[in-house]
Amino acid sequence: MNEVCQHIKDIKEIKLADELVCPECIKVGSDWVHLRTCQTCGITLCCDDSPLKHMTAHYHATSHPVITSAQPGEKWMWCYKDESFADYE
């Protein structure tokens, strides 16, 4: 198992989704599978299982490294930069 990276360790308060929708998918009439919330700016976008992968595009555009699942009941973080995963309570 990989070690939790410093980007994830630096998260002190989890940003939660304001709404359980991907606004970018809505703009273009696409569907999404699951949602992720950026822990830098708080935007919620679709995951890599979704056709347009908006959260990964957000990471590439902004370099905001850590996301959390916005899915009810899921409590995990992922760091794109370090490819590090961690559960949280």
C-alpha positions as CSV (number, residue, x, y, z in Angstrom):
1,M,0.0,0.0,0.0
2,N,1.3,3.4,-0.9
3,E,2.0,6.1,1.8
4,V,-0.4,9.0,2.1
5,C,1.1,12.0,0.4
6,Q,1.6,15.4,2.0
7,H,-1.1,17.0,-0.2
8,I,-3.7,14.7,1.5
9,K,-2.1,15.2,4.9
10,D,-2.4,18.9,4.5
11,I,-6.3,18.7,4.2
12,K,-7.7,19.9,7.5
13,E,-11.3,20.4,6.6
14,I,-13.2,18.4,3.9
15,K,-15.0,20.5,1.3
16,L,-18.4,18.9,0.6
17,A,-20.4,19.2,-2.6
18,D,-23.0,22.0,-2.7
19,E,-25.1,20.0,-5.2
20,L,-24.8,16.5,-6.5
21,V,-24.6,17.5,-10.2
22,C,-21.7,18.1,-12.7
23,P,-22.4,21.6,-13.9
24,E,-20.1,21.1,-16.9
25,C,-22.0,18.0,-18.0
26,I,-25.3,19.9,-17.6
27,K,-23.9,22.7,-19.9
28,V,-23.3,20.2,-22.7
29,G,-26.1,17.8,-22.1
30,S,-23.9,14.9,-21.0
31,D,-24.4,12.3,-18.3
32,W,-22.1,11.5,-15.4
33,V,-21.5,8.4,-13.4
34,H,-20.0,9.6,-10.1
35,L,-19.0,13.0,-8.7
36,R,-15.8,14.3,-7.1
37,T,-15.1,17.5,-5.1
38,C,-11.9,19.4,-5.5
39,Q,-10.4,20.1,-2.1
40,T,-8.6,23.3,-3.2
41,C,-11.6,25.2,-4.7
42,G,-14.6,23.1,-3.8
43,I,-16.0,22.6,-7.3
44,T,-17.8,19.3,-7.8
45,L,-17.4,17.6,-11.2
46,C,-17.7,14.2,-12.8
47,C,-15.3,11.3,-12.4
48,D,-13.1,9.3,-14.9
49,D,-15.9,6.7,-15.4
50,S,-18.0,9.5,-16.8
51,P,-17.8,10.2,-20.6
52,L,-16.2,13.7,-20.3
53,K,-14.0,13.2,-17.1
54,H,-14.4,16.8,-16.0
55,M,-12.6,16.5,-12.7
56,T,-9.4,15.2,-14.3
57,A,-9.6,18.0,-16.8
58,H,-10.0,20.4,-13.9
59,Y,-6.8,19.0,-12.3
60,H,-4.9,19.4,-15.6
61,A,-6.1,23.0,-16.0
62,T,-5.5,24.1,-12.4
63,S,-3.1,21.6,-10.7
64,H,-5.4,21.3,-7.8
65,P,-4.2,17.9,-6.5
66,V,-6.7,16.5,-4.1
67,I,-10.3,15.4,-4.6
68,T,-12.8,13.5,-2.5
69,S,-15.7,11.4,-3.5
70,A,-19.0,13.4,-3.5
71,Q,-21.0,10.1,-3.5
72,P,-23.1,9.6,-0.3
73,G,-21.4,7.2,2.1
74,E,-18.0,7.3,0.4
75,K,-15.2,8.9,2.5
76,W,-12.0,8.9,0.5
77,M,-9.4,11.3,-1.0
78,W,-7.2,10.9,-4.1
79,C,-4.2,13.0,-5.0
80,Y,-3.7,13.2,-8.7
81,K,-0.2,14.5,-8.4
82,D,1.2,11.8,-6.2
83,E,-1.4,9.1,-7.1
84,S,-2.1,8.7,-3.4
85,F,-5.3,7.4,-1.8
86,A,-6.7,7.7,1.7
87,D,-9.9,7.0,3.6
88,Y,-11.1,9.6,6.1
89,E,-13.7,9.8,8.8
